[in-house]
Amino acid sequence: MDFHPFVRYGFIFHWFNLNSIPKMHNTLELDGVILDFDTNRVLQDIYLKSETGKITGLLGRNGTGKSCIMNIIFGELSPSDKSVRLNGKTLYDSSRNPEDMRYLTQFEFIPKWLSVKQVFRYFELDFEDFAFIFPDFEQFYFDKIRDLSGGERRIIEAYSILASKTKFCMLDEPFSQIMPIYVEAMKQLILREKANKGILVTDHLYKHIIDICDSIYVIDHGQTYLTKSVQDLEKHEYIRSISPQTV
């Protein structure tokens, strides 16, 4: 069944009750991926694991397949072969229950005609908690989403994903599109929410990934490698392949 993107990426309006999810240890695994675009093999021999209470990072140069991996897990991309498992149970179809996982893509998905107040009411989110983390946003409570900047919209979308009642969150570049003054608050929000869910995150601002992640996979020549140190990132030519950052 096809859903409006507003629903497809993990949001059901307030009549869909997500409050009954029991707290337990959950695992999300991906392996056996074979992904080709025409004659170009993008991914092979992939393994990745996310679990409750941990932040898992995914790094790789541009075009190595980071977003593809998240789209495969979420059922948005169908490779030649794959195995996506939630608590050991294979997910065969492309539909994903928002109680199981939610996905912050690189693209905006909250309708711009909604007000900030409506977004928080429909998604059953706590605006006081949000405003405590991002105090500058208290002034936007009655504003339309369309009247906010792209970075401000991004912060609301990221909070909506992270603060939701779900087992897993996937975040595709949560830091890159927001102002530097908000990055630290976003990192603290991610660290807080890992107590309740597993979080998979990728961003080309890799130092932020290193700061918050419990484990980091790097993609090199279509394969994933679990890193144990910054030296592993150098070994797989990730750090030397990108420009220095100011963080």
TORFIMAR-424310 format. One line per field, with one value per residue: residue number from 1; x, y, z of N, C-alpha, C in turn; residue in three letters. Coordinates in Angstrom, 2 decimals, decimal comma. Each point is the difference from the previous one (the first is absolute). Example, Ala and Ser with C-alpha at 12.3 -4.5 7.8 and 13.67 -1.06 7.14 Angstrom:
2
i: [1; 2]
n_x: [13,19; -0,35]
n_y: [-5,69; 1,05]
n_z: [7,80; -0,72]
ca_x: [-0,89; 0,82]
ca_y: [1,19; 1,19]
ca_z: [0,00; 0,06]
c_x: [0,90; -0,77]
c_y: [1,20; 1,09]
c_z: [0,00; 0,73]
aa: [ALA; SER]
***
This chain:
247
i: [1; 2; 3; 4; 5; 6; 7; 8; 9; 10; 11; 12; 13; 14; 15; 16; 17; 18; 19; 20; 21; 22; 23; 24; 25; 26; 27; 28; 29; 30; 31; 32; 33; 34; 35; 36; 37; 38; 39; 40; 41; 42; 43; 44; 45; 46; 47; 48; 49; 50; 51; 52; 53; 54; 55; 56; 57; 58; 59; 60; 61; 62; 63; 64; 65; 66; 67; 68; 69; 70; 71; 72; 73; 74; 75; 76; 77; 78; 79; 80; 81; 82; 83; 84; 85; 86; 87; 88; 89; 90; 91; 92; 93; 94; 95; 96; 97; 98; 99; 100; 101; 102; 103; 104; 105; 106; 107; 108; 109; 110; 111; 112; 113; 114; 115; 116; 117; 118; 119; 120; 121; 122; 123; 124; 125; 126; 127; 128; 129; 130; 131; 132; 133; 134; 135; 136; 137; 138; 139; 140; 141; 142; 143; 144; 145; 146; 147; 148; 149; 150; 151; 152; 153; 154; 155; 156; 157; 158; 159; 160; 161; 162; 163; 164; 165; 166; 167; 168; 169; 170; 171; 172; 173; 174; 175; 176; 177; 178; 179; 180; 181; 182; 183; 184; 185; 186; 187; 188; 189; 190; 191; 192; 193; 194; 195; 196; 197; 198; 199; 200; 201; 202; 203; 204; 205; 206; 207; 208; 209; 210; 211; 212; 213; 214; 215; 216; 217; 218; 219; 220; 221; 222; 223; 224; 225; 226; 227; 228; 229; 230; 231; 232; 233; 234; 235; 236; 237; 238; 239; 240; 241; 242; 243; 244; 245; 246; 247]
n_x: [0,85; -0,33; 0,88; -0,67; 1,02; -0,95; -0,70; 0,46; 0,48; -1,10; -0,91; -0,74; -1,13; -0,52; -0,82; 1,26; -0,37; 1,16; -0,88; -0,38; 1,05; 0,17; 0,65; 0,84; 0,89; 0,24; 0,02; 0,75; -0,09; 1,06; -0,20; 0,95; 0,39; -0,69; 0,66; -0,64; 0,67; -0,80; 1,18; -0,38; 0,83; -1,03; -0,75; 0,83; -0,30; -1,22; 0,49; -1,13; 0,28; -1,27; 0,12; -0,99; 0,03; 0,08; 0,99; -0,46; 1,25; -0,27; 1,24; 0,31; 0,82; -0,16; -1,22; 0,40; -1,15; 0,36; -0,50; 0,67; 0,96; -0,17; 0,01; 1,02; 0,55; -0,30; 0,51; 0,75; 0,97; -0,19; 1,03; 1,00; 0,66; -0,60; 0,36; -1,22; 0,55; -1,19; 0,85; 0,84; -1,07; 0,06; 0,26; -0,99; -1,03; -0,49; -1,10; 0,00; -0,14; -0,63; -0,66; 0,42; -0,23; 0,76; -0,16; 1,07; -0,66; 0,68; -1,23; -0,54; -0,72; 0,20; -1,30; 0,30; -1,20; 0,66; -0,57; 0,94; -0,96; -0,47; 1,24; 0,18; -1,16; 0,11; 1,25; -0,85; 0,58; 1,01; -0,74; -0,41; 0,03; -0,63; -0,81; 0,03; -0,02; -1,01; 0,47; 0,81; -0,46; 0,05; 0,67; 0,29; -0,52; -0,35; 1,27; -0,19; 0,03; -0,81; -0,28; 0,38; 1,24; 0,75; 0,96; -0,89; -0,45; 1,27; 0,16; -1,12; 0,39; 1,23; -0,49; -0,82; 1,09; 0,91; -0,94; -0,15; -1,12; 1,21; 0,26; -0,05; 1,04; -0,21; 1,19; -0,45; 1,20; -0,09; 1,33; 0,05; -1,29; 0,57; -0,35; 1,28; -0,71; -0,66; 1,20; 0,54; -1,04; 0,19; 1,30; -0,30; -0,84; 0,89; 0,94; -0,91; -0,34; 1,31; -0,39; -0,78; 1,05; 0,10; 1,17; -0,32; 1,23; -0,17; 1,20; 0,19; -0,65; 1,02; 0,55; -1,15; 0,15; 1,29; -0,41; -1,05; 0,72; -0,71; -0,42; 0,98; -0,84; 0,99; -0,48; 0,57; 0,00; -1,12; 0,95; -0,62; 0,67; -0,02; 0,01; 1,24; 0,43; 0,48; 0,97; -1,10; -0,45; 1,20; -0,02; -1,26; 0,95; -0,68; 0,79; 0,92; -1,21; -0,13; -0,58; 0,98; -0,44; -0,87; 0,28]
n_y: [-1,19; 0,99; 0,66; 1,06; 0,71; 0,83; -1,03; -0,08; 1,19; -0,56; 0,71; -0,29; 0,57; 0,91; -0,41; -0,02; -0,86; 0,65; 0,18; -1,07; 0,61; -1,30; 0,33; -0,25; -0,97; 0,84; -0,81; 0,72; -0,95; 0,27; -0,96; -0,60; 1,27; -0,06; 1,13; -0,01; 0,98; -0,53; 0,30; 0,99; -0,82; 0,39; -1,04; -0,61; -1,19; 0,50; 0,47; 0,17; 0,44; 0,22; 0,55; -0,33; 1,29; -0,11; 0,85; -0,36; 0,27; 0,68; -0,27; 0,90; -0,08; 1,15; -0,50; -0,26; 0,65; 1,04; 0,91; -0,67; -0,13; 1,26; 0,32; -0,83; 0,43; 1,19; -0,77; 1,09; -0,87; -0,62; -0,47; -0,53; 0,25; -0,48; 0,27; 0,45; 0,03; -0,10; 0,06; -0,17; 0,76; -0,71; 1,21; -0,72; 0,71; 0,99; -0,43; 1,14; -0,63; 1,17; -1,01; -0,49; 0,88; 1,07; 0,82; 0,67; 0,25; 0,17; -0,46; 1,20; -0,26; 0,92; -0,12; 0,89; -0,51; -0,95; 0,31; 0,62; 0,74; 0,00; 0,24; 0,75; 0,55; 0,04; 0,35; 0,63; 1,14; 0,07; 1,07; -0,15; -1,30; 0,15; 0,87; -0,96; -0,88; 0,58; 0,78; 0,18; -1,26; 0,43; 0,93; -1,22; -0,09; 1,22; -0,10; 0,28; -1,28; 0,44; 0,60; -1,23; 0,17; -0,38; 0,67; 0,98; -0,17; -0,03; 0,96; 0,57; -0,27; 0,38; 1,03; 0,21; -0,28; 0,77; 0,91; -0,60; -0,68; -0,43; -1,13; 0,53; 0,84; 0,38; 0,56; 0,56; 0,29; -0,31; 0,05; -0,53; -0,07; -0,08; 1,12; 0,33; 1,09; -0,74; -0,18; 0,71; 0,83; -0,09; 0,14; 0,93; 0,45; -0,23; 0,53; 0,93; 0,07; -0,20; 0,56; 0,52; 0,11; -0,68; 0,59; 0,13; 0,51; 0,82; 0,54; 0,89; 0,60; -0,75; 1,15; 0,47; -0,76; 0,30; 1,24; -0,34; -0,63; -1,09; -0,04; -0,17; -0,07; -0,39; 0,64; -1,09; 0,46; 0,60; -0,06; -0,52; 0,87; -0,80; 1,30; 0,07; 0,78; 1,23; -0,78; -0,64; 1,20; 0,20; -1,19; 0,31; 0,91; -0,03; 0,13; -0,64; -0,56; 0,63; 1,16; 0,68; -0,27; 0,94; -0,63]
n_z: [0,00; -0,80; 0,73; 0,44; -0,53; 0,34; -0,51; -1,26; 0,34; 0,46; -0,65; 1,05; -0,40; 0,81; -0,92; -0,42; 0,93; 0,32; 0,95; -0,69; -0,57; 0,27; 1,13; -0,98; 0,02; -1,00; -1,04; -0,82; -0,93; -0,73; -0,91; -0,70; 0,07; -1,12; -0,24; -1,17; -0,56; -0,93; -0,48; 0,79; 0,61; 0,74; 0,31; 0,84; 0,50; 0,09; 1,14; 0,67; 1,22; 0,34; 1,20; 0,82; 0,30; -1,34; -0,26; -1,18; -0,30; -1,10; -0,37; -0,90; -1,01; -0,62; -0,13; 1,25; 0,20; 0,73; -0,82; -0,92; 0,92; 0,33; -1,29; -0,07; 1,13; -0,49; -0,94; -0,12; 0,15; -1,15; 0,68; -0,68; 1,13; 1,08; 1,24; 0,28; 1,21; 0,54; 1,02; -1,03; -0,17; -1,11; -0,47; -0,49; 0,49; -0,74; 0,60; 0,69; 1,16; 0,15; 0,55; -1,17; -0,98; 0,12; -1,03; 0,39; -1,12; -1,12; -0,20; -0,12; 1,07; 0,92; -0,20; -0,92; -0,29; 0,69; 1,15; 0,67; 0,46; -1,24; -0,41; 1,04; -0,32; -1,33; 0,27; 0,87; -0,32; 0,85; -0,28; 1,25; -0,22; -1,16; 0,58; 0,90; -1,00; -0,68; 0,96; -1,03; 0,07; 1,24; -0,65; -0,46; 1,23; -0,32; -0,38; -1,28; -0,29; -0,96; 1,17; 0,30; 0,41; -1,00; 0,63; 0,19; -1,23; -0,35; 0,87; -0,44; -1,24; 0,29; 0,68; -1,03; -0,70; 0,60; 0,20; -1,16; 0,18; -0,14; -0,63; -1,24; 0,01; -1,24; 0,09; -1,11; 0,45; 1,27; -0,22; -1,21; 0,26; 1,20; 0,63; -0,04; 0,31; -0,90; -0,51; 0,97; -0,11; -1,31; 0,23; 0,89; -0,93; -0,93; 0,80; 0,21; -1,28; 0,01; 1,13; -0,94; -0,80; -1,12; -0,20; -1,29; -0,09; -1,03; -0,18; -0,96; 1,00; -0,38; 0,38; -0,43; -1,05; -0,07; 0,24; -0,74; -0,92; 0,26; -1,25; -0,88; -1,02; -0,78; -1,06; -0,48; -1,25; 0,42; 0,93; 1,07; 0,75; 1,06; 0,28; 0,43; -0,99; 0,21; 0,46; 0,43; 0,33; 0,50; 0,59; 0,18; 0,19; 1,15; 1,03; -0,68; -0,18; 1,19; -0,16; 0,56; 1,21; 0,18; 1,13]
ca_x: [-0,85; 0,77; -0,40; 0,57; 1,31; -0,20; -0,25; 0,94; 1,26; -0,09; -0,92; -1,44; -0,59; -0,19; -0,91; 0,78; 0,62; 1,28; 0,45; 0,00; 1,18; 0,73; 1,44; 0,75; 1,20; -0,31; 1,11; -0,31; 1,18; -0,03; 1,14; -0,30; -0,46; 0,62; -0,66; 0,62; -0,64; 0,49; 1,12; 0,83; -0,36; 0,14; 0,11; 0,09; 0,59; -0,35; -0,61; -0,20; -0,89; -0,39; -0,72; -0,48; 1,00; 1,26; -0,01; 0,86; 0,35; 0,28; 0,82; 0,47; 0,11; -1,19; -0,29; 0,34; -1,21; -0,52; -1,46; -0,56; -0,15; -1,17; -1,20; -0,22; -0,54; -1,35; -0,87; -0,19; 0,87; 0,04; 1,19; -0,10; -0,09; 0,15; -0,67; -0,26; -0,58; -0,37; -0,02; 0,22; -1,06; 0,22; -1,05; -0,02; -0,64; 0,59; -0,69; 0,63; -0,88; 0,65; 0,37; 1,28; 1,07; -0,31; 1,13; 0,24; 0,70; 0,61; -1,02; -1,07; -1,23; -1,14; -0,73; 0,32; -1,20; -0,27; 0,70; 0,84; -0,93; -0,68; 0,97; 0,23; -1,24; -0,29; 1,00; 0,02; 1,32; 0,02; 0,66; 0,79; 1,28; 0,70; 0,44; 1,06; 1,22; 0,23; -0,77; -0,31; -1,16; -1,25; -0,68; -0,59; -1,06; -1,20; 0,40; -0,11; 1,27; 0,54; 0,62; 1,28; 1,11; 0,23; 0,66; -0,97; -0,90; 0,78; 0,09; -1,31; -0,15; 0,90; -0,59; -1,20; 0,45; 0,73; -0,84; -1,15; -0,01; 0,36; 1,14; 1,22; 0,02; 1,10; 0,19; 0,88; 0,56; -0,74; 0,79; 0,52; -0,90; -0,42; 1,01; 0,96; -0,38; -0,97; 0,54; 0,25; -1,30; -0,45; 0,79; -0,49; -1,30; 0,26; 0,53; -1,10; -1,00; 0,50; -0,43; -1,31; -0,07; 1,25; 0,11; 0,97; 0,19; 1,09; 0,17; 1,37; 0,71; 0,32; 0,45; -1,20; -0,31; 0,96; -0,31; -1,21; -0,33; 0,57; 0,71; -0,01; 0,33; 0,43; -0,17; 1,19; -0,14; -1,27; -0,12; 0,04; 1,02; -0,20; 1,24; 0,31; 0,80; 0,15; 0,97; -0,75; -0,57; 1,12; 0,32; -0,97; 0,13; -1,16; 0,35; 0,85; -0,73; -0,90; 0,63; 0,02; -1,20; 0,08; -1,06]
ca_y: [1,19; 1,24; 1,00; 1,34; 0,00; 0,44; -1,21; -1,05; 0,10; -0,28; 0,82; -0,17; 1,06; -0,28; -1,11; -1,24; 0,01; -0,70; 0,08; -1,30; -0,78; -0,40; 0,22; -1,25; 0,11; -0,35; 0,02; 0,20; -0,44; -0,03; -0,65; -0,66; 0,98; 0,16; 1,14; 0,47; 1,00; -0,37; -0,95; 0,43; -0,60; 1,01; -0,65; -1,45; -0,47; 0,98; -0,39; 1,15; -0,32; 1,06; -0,58; 0,91; 0,52; 0,30; 0,82; -0,62; 0,92; -0,52; 0,98; -0,39; 1,12; 0,28; -0,98; -1,37; -0,78; 0,17; 0,19; -1,23; -0,96; 0,38; -0,23; -1,46; -0,39; 0,55; -0,58; 0,94; -0,40; -1,46; -0,50; -1,36; -0,91; 0,65; -0,55; 0,98; -0,76; 0,69; -1,01; -1,31; -0,34; 0,64; 0,86; -0,37; 0,99; 1,34; 0,86; 0,08; 0,51; 1,09; -0,45; -0,69; 0,89; 1,26; 0,33; 1,39; 0,03; 1,29; 0,85; 0,44; -0,80; 0,57; 0,95; 1,38; 0,74; -0,18; 0,87; -0,74; -0,50; -1,17; -1,10; -0,60; -0,63; -1,18; -1,05; -0,28; 0,36; 0,94; 1,23; 0,54; -0,71; 0,50; 1,38; -0,06; -0,38; 1,04; 1,13; 1,01; -0,41; 0,27; 1,09; -0,48; -0,95; 0,24; 0,25; -1,08; -0,65; 0,65; 1,27; -0,27; -0,28; -1,43; -0,58; -0,07; -1,12; -1,24; -0,29; -0,52; -1,35; -0,89; -0,23; -0,82; -1,38; -0,49; -0,04; -0,88; -1,30; -0,98; -0,82; 0,43; 1,21; 0,17; 1,43; 0,26; 1,35; 0,88; 1,17; 0,76; 1,03; 0,90; 0,97; -0,55; 0,24; -1,00; -1,35; -0,63; -0,38; -1,18; -1,13; -0,36; -0,64; -1,36; -0,77; -0,26; -0,92; -1,36; -0,83; -0,59; -0,54; -0,08; 1,13; -0,11; 1,38; 0,30; 1,41; 0,22; 0,64; -1,26; 0,16; -0,11; -1,44; -0,61; 0,46; -0,54; -1,39; -1,13; -0,78; 0,67; -0,76; 0,81; -0,68; 0,08; -0,87; -0,72; -0,86; 0,68; -0,44; 0,53; 0,66; 0,03; 1,18; 0,94; -0,60; -0,84; 0,89; 0,33; -1,21; -0,15; 1,21; 0,87; 1,32; 0,70; 0,27; 1,13; 1,24; 0,24; 0,64; 0,88; -0,42]
ca_z: [0,00; -0,07; 0,97; -0,12; 0,65; 1,39; 0,76; -0,39; 0,71; 1,42; 0,74; -0,10; 0,81; 1,41; 0,27; -0,02; 1,33; 0,08; 1,38; 0,67; -0,35; 1,21; -0,02; -0,05; -0,83; -1,38; -0,94; -1,41; -0,74; -1,46; -0,66; -1,26; -0,98; -1,33; -0,64; -1,24; -0,84; -1,33; 0,12; 1,13; 1,29; 1,05; 1,31; 0,08; 1,26; 1,02; 1,28; 0,88; 1,13; 0,93; 1,12; 1,03; 0,92; -0,68; -1,21; -1,01; -1,06; -1,34; -0,71; -1,33; -0,93; -0,79; -1,03; 0,38; 0,27; 1,36; -0,07; -0,57; 1,09; 0,80; -0,81; -0,05; 1,29; 0,15; -1,02; -1,10; -1,10; -0,10; -0,69; -0,53; 1,13; 1,30; 1,16; 1,06; 1,11; 1,22; 1,07; -0,60; -0,94; -1,29; -0,54; -1,41; -0,88; 0,04; 0,96; 1,31; 1,04; 0,73; 1,34; -0,12; -0,43; -0,65; -0,86; -0,39; -1,28; -0,31; -0,63; 0,89; -0,15; 0,73; -0,85; 0,36; 0,36; 1,42; 0,95; 0,95; 1,01; -0,54; -0,12; 1,32; 0,46; -0,80; 0,22; 1,43; 0,48; 1,11; -0,45; 1,10; -0,04; -1,18; 0,24; 1,00; -0,72; -1,01; 0,55; -1,01; -0,79; 0,71; -0,70; -1,25; 0,30; -0,81; -1,38; -0,98; -0,36; -1,19; 0,35; 0,64; -0,92; -0,24; 1,16; 1,10; -0,31; 0,19; 1,43; 0,42; -0,54; 0,72; 1,32; -0,17; -0,16; 1,17; 1,20; -0,24; 0,66; -1,01; 0,42; -0,67; -0,80; -0,95; -0,22; -1,14; 0,07; 0,92; 0,37; -1,13; -0,49; 1,07; 0,40; 0,97; 1,39; 0,43; -0,17; 1,30; 0,56; -0,74; 0,49; 1,32; -0,19; -0,48; 1,12; 0,94; -0,54; -0,19; 1,13; -0,30; -1,36; -0,74; -0,93; -1,08; -0,45; -0,91; -0,28; -0,47; 1,09; 0,67; 1,38; 0,84; 0,04; 0,91; 1,36; 0,64; -0,36; 0,72; -1,02; -1,30; -1,21; -1,13; -1,28; -0,83; -1,17; 0,03; 1,17; 1,28; 0,95; 1,34; 0,38; 1,42; 0,30; -1,09; -0,92; -0,95; -1,01; -0,87; -0,75; -1,08; -0,82; 0,15; 0,50; -0,95; -1,25; 0,12; 0,42; 1,46; 0,53; 1,17; 0,90]
c_x: [0,88; -0,57; 0,54; 1,35; -0,06; -0,20; 1,10; 1,28; -0,18; -1,00; -1,44; -0,61; -0,44; -0,94; 0,71; 0,83; 1,26; 0,50; 0,17; 1,22; 0,74; 1,48; 0,70; 1,23; -0,33; 1,27; -0,52; 1,27; -0,25; 1,23; -0,46; -0,42; 0,84; -0,78; 0,82; -0,84; 0,61; 1,13; 0,90; -0,49; 0,32; 0,25; 0,08; 0,64; -0,21; -0,46; -0,05; -0,99; -0,23; -0,78; -0,37; 1,14; 1,31; -0,25; 1,03; 0,24; 0,30; 0,72; 0,44; 0,06; -1,31; -0,17; 0,31; -1,22; -0,56; -1,52; -0,67; -0,24; -1,23; -1,30; -0,31; -0,63; -1,46; -0,98; -0,25; 0,82; 0,13; 1,23; -0,22; -0,17; 0,20; -0,63; -0,10; -0,72; -0,24; -0,20; 0,07; -1,03; 0,19; -1,21; -0,02; -0,60; 0,63; -0,65; 0,72; -0,98; 0,71; 0,33; 1,36; 1,13; -0,55; 1,28; 0,01; 0,82; 0,68; -1,02; -1,10; -1,27; -1,17; -0,70; 0,19; -1,22; -0,39; 0,70; 0,87; -0,88; -0,71; 0,92; 0,17; -1,25; -0,28; 0,97; 0,13; 1,39; -0,11; 0,74; 0,84; 1,38; 0,84; 0,57; 1,07; 1,34; 0,39; -0,79; -0,40; -1,29; -1,33; -0,82; -0,73; -1,26; -1,24; 0,32; -0,26; 1,40; 0,64; 0,71; 1,34; 1,08; 0,16; 0,66; -0,93; -0,99; 0,71; 0,08; -1,32; -0,21; 0,88; -0,54; -1,21; 0,34; 0,57; -0,89; -1,21; 0,15; 0,21; 1,23; 1,31; -0,23; 1,20; 0,06; 1,02; 0,37; -0,82; 0,75; 0,28; -0,87; -0,42; 1,16; 0,91; -0,41; -0,99; 0,56; 0,19; -1,30; -0,56; 0,75; -0,49; -1,37; 0,17; 0,51; -1,09; -0,91; 0,52; -0,37; -1,27; -0,06; 1,40; 0,03; 1,13; 0,13; 1,18; 0,04; 1,43; 0,81; 0,42; 0,42; -1,18; -0,43; 0,92; -0,34; -1,10; -0,20; 0,70; 0,77; -0,17; 0,40; 0,45; -0,18; 1,25; -0,13; -1,22; -0,21; 0,04; 1,05; -0,28; 1,33; 0,17; 0,78; -0,01; 0,98; -0,67; -0,62; 1,09; 0,37; -0,92; -0,15; -1,23; 0,43; 0,83; -0,75; -0,90; 0,73; -0,01; -1,26; 0,37; -1,17; 0,30]
c_y: [1,24; 1,01; 1,35; -0,01; 0,41; -1,20; -1,02; 0,03; 0,01; 0,80; -0,36; 1,08; -0,52; -1,16; -1,36; -0,03; -0,83; -0,09; -1,36; -0,86; -0,39; 0,27; -1,35; 0,22; -0,50; 0,07; 0,16; -0,32; 0,03; -0,75; -0,61; 0,93; -0,08; 1,10; 0,47; 1,11; -0,14; -1,02; 0,32; -0,65; 0,98; -0,65; -1,51; -0,36; 1,01; -0,71; 1,23; -0,40; 1,24; -0,65; 1,05; 0,43; 0,37; 0,88; -0,60; 0,99; -0,71; 1,09; -0,56; 1,23; 0,20; -1,07; -1,43; -0,83; 0,14; 0,16; -1,23; -1,04; 0,33; -0,24; -1,49; -0,46; 0,44; -0,53; 0,89; -0,37; -1,50; -0,44; -1,40; -1,02; 0,78; -0,87; 1,09; -0,74; 0,89; -1,04; -1,41; -0,42; 0,79; 0,82; -0,20; 1,07; 1,36; 0,93; -0,05; 0,63; 1,13; -0,34; -0,68; 0,93; 1,25; 0,54; 1,49; -0,02; 1,36; 1,01; 0,34; -0,82; 0,52; 1,02; 1,43; 0,81; -0,18; 1,09; -0,88; -0,60; -1,26; -1,20; -0,69; -0,64; -1,29; -1,14; -0,40; 0,21; 1,11; 1,27; 0,62; -0,66; 0,50; 1,39; 0,06; -0,31; 1,08; 1,25; 1,04; -0,30; 0,27; 1,07; -0,47; -0,83; 0,17; 0,24; -1,22; -0,57; 0,71; 1,32; -0,16; -0,20; -1,51; -0,68; -0,13; -1,13; -1,33; -0,38; -0,55; -1,41; -0,99; -0,30; -0,93; -1,47; -0,53; -0,16; -0,92; -1,32; -1,08; -0,77; 0,51; 1,31; -0,04; 1,48; 0,21; 1,48; 0,93; 1,28; 0,95; 1,17; 1,00; 0,93; -0,60; 0,19; -1,03; -1,43; -0,69; -0,43; -1,24; -1,25; -0,46; -0,67; -1,44; -0,88; -0,32; -1,11; -1,41; -0,92; -0,77; -0,71; -0,20; 1,11; -0,28; 1,37; 0,09; 1,50; 0,21; 0,84; -1,08; 0,16; -0,05; -1,46; -0,70; 0,36; -0,81; -1,49; -1,03; -0,93; 0,69; -0,98; 0,98; -0,84; 0,23; -1,03; -0,91; -0,90; 0,84; -0,63; 0,66; 0,57; -0,01; 1,24; 0,93; -0,55; -0,93; 0,84; 0,44; -1,18; -0,18; 1,28; 0,89; 1,40; 0,77; 0,41; 1,20; 1,20; 0,13; 0,75; 1,01; -0,35; 0,45]
c_z: [0,00; 0,99; -0,42; 0,72; 1,46; 0,91; -0,24; 0,83; 1,51; 0,78; -0,33; 0,89; 1,37; 0,28; -0,06; 1,28; 0,02; 1,44; 0,67; -0,32; 1,27; -0,15; 0,06; -0,87; -1,40; -0,85; -1,42; -0,78; -1,50; -0,48; -1,32; -1,11; -1,27; -0,70; -1,19; -0,60; -1,39; 0,18; 1,19; 1,28; 1,11; 1,36; -0,15; 1,34; 1,13; 1,27; 0,88; 1,08; 0,84; 1,13; 1,02; 0,91; -0,64; -1,23; -0,94; -1,12; -1,30; -0,78; -1,35; -0,88; -0,76; -1,07; 0,36; 0,42; 1,40; 0,01; -0,59; 1,09; 0,85; -0,77; -0,13; 1,30; 0,12; -1,06; -1,18; -1,24; 0,01; -0,78; -0,54; 1,11; 1,28; 1,07; 1,05; 1,11; 1,21; 1,09; -0,56; -1,01; -1,30; -0,43; -1,51; -0,90; 0,22; 1,01; 1,35; 0,98; 0,74; 1,45; -0,01; -0,37; -0,67; -0,62; -0,31; -1,29; -0,18; -0,53; 0,99; -0,22; 0,81; -0,90; 0,47; 0,39; 1,47; 0,81; 0,90; 1,09; -0,48; -0,11; 1,34; 0,55; -0,76; 0,29; 1,46; 0,58; 1,05; -0,41; 1,12; 0,04; -1,17; 0,25; 1,07; -0,68; -0,99; 0,39; -1,05; -0,76; 0,70; -0,72; -1,26; 0,19; -0,89; -1,48; -0,89; -0,30; -1,19; 0,31; 0,70; -1,05; -0,19; 1,18; 1,19; -0,22; 0,25; 1,48; 0,51; -0,51; 0,76; 1,41; -0,10; -0,16; 1,31; 1,23; -0,15; 0,74; -1,06; 0,47; -0,58; -0,76; -0,94; -0,37; -1,12; 0,01; 0,91; 0,35; -1,16; -0,42; 1,06; 0,39; 1,06; 1,46; 0,52; -0,04; 1,35; 0,66; -0,70; 0,46; 1,36; -0,07; -0,47; 1,13; 1,02; -0,50; -0,20; 1,15; -0,33; -1,34; -0,55; -1,04; -0,98; -0,64; -0,96; -0,25; -0,48; 0,99; 1,00; 1,45; 0,97; 0,13; 0,98; 1,45; 0,66; -0,19; 0,88; -0,93; -1,34; -1,09; -1,07; -1,27; -0,84; -1,12; 0,13; 1,19; 1,27; 0,90; 1,34; 0,49; 1,52; 0,40; -1,20; -1,04; -1,00; -1,09; -0,98; -0,88; -1,19; -0,82; 0,07; 0,41; -1,01; -1,26; 0,07; 0,54; 1,51; 0,43; 1,07; 0,89; 1,41]
aa: [MET; ASP; PHE; HIS; PRO; PHE; VAL; ARG; TYR; GLY; PHE; ILE; PHE; HIS; TRP; PHE; ASN; LEU; ASN; SER; ILE; PRO; LYS; MET; HIS; ASN; THR; LEU; GLU; LEU; ASP; GLY; VAL; ILE; LEU; ASP; PHE; ASP; THR; ASN; ARG; VAL; LEU; GLN; ASP; ILE; TYR; LEU; LYS; SER; GLU; THR; GLY; LYS; ILE; THR; GLY; LEU; LEU; GLY; ARG; ASN; GLY; THR; GLY; LYS; SER; CYS; ILE; MET; ASN; ILE; ILE; PHE; GLY; GLU; LEU; SER; PRO; SER; ASP; LYS; SER; VAL; ARG; LEU; ASN; GLY; LYS; THR; LEU; TYR; ASP; SER; SER; ARG; ASN; PRO; GLU; ASP; MET; ARG; TYR; LEU; THR; GLN; PHE; GLU; PHE; ILE; PRO; LYS; TRP; LEU; SER; VAL; LYS; GLN; VAL; PHE; ARG; TYR; PHE; GLU; LEU; ASP; PHE; GLU; ASP; PHE; ALA; PHE; ILE; PHE; PRO; ASP; PHE; GLU; GLN; PHE; TYR; PHE; ASP; LYS; ILE; ARG; ASP; LEU; SER; GLY; GLY; GLU; ARG; ARG; ILE; ILE; GLU; ALA; TYR; SER; ILE; LEU; ALA; SER; LYS; THR; LYS; PHE; CYS; MET; LEU; ASP; GLU; PRO; PHE; SER; GLN; ILE; MET; PRO; ILE; TYR; VAL; GLU; ALA; MET; LYS; GLN; LEU; ILE; LEU; ARG; GLU; LYS; ALA; ASN; LYS; GLY; ILE; LEU; VAL; THR; ASP; HIS; LEU; TYR; LYS; HIS; ILE; ILE; ASP; ILE; CYS; ASP; SER; ILE; TYR; VAL; ILE; ASP; HIS; GLY; GLN; THR; TYR; LEU; THR; LYS; SER; VAL; GLN; ASP; LEU; GLU; LYS; HIS; GLU; TYR; ILE; ARG; SER; ILE; SER; PRO; GLN; THR; VAL]
***
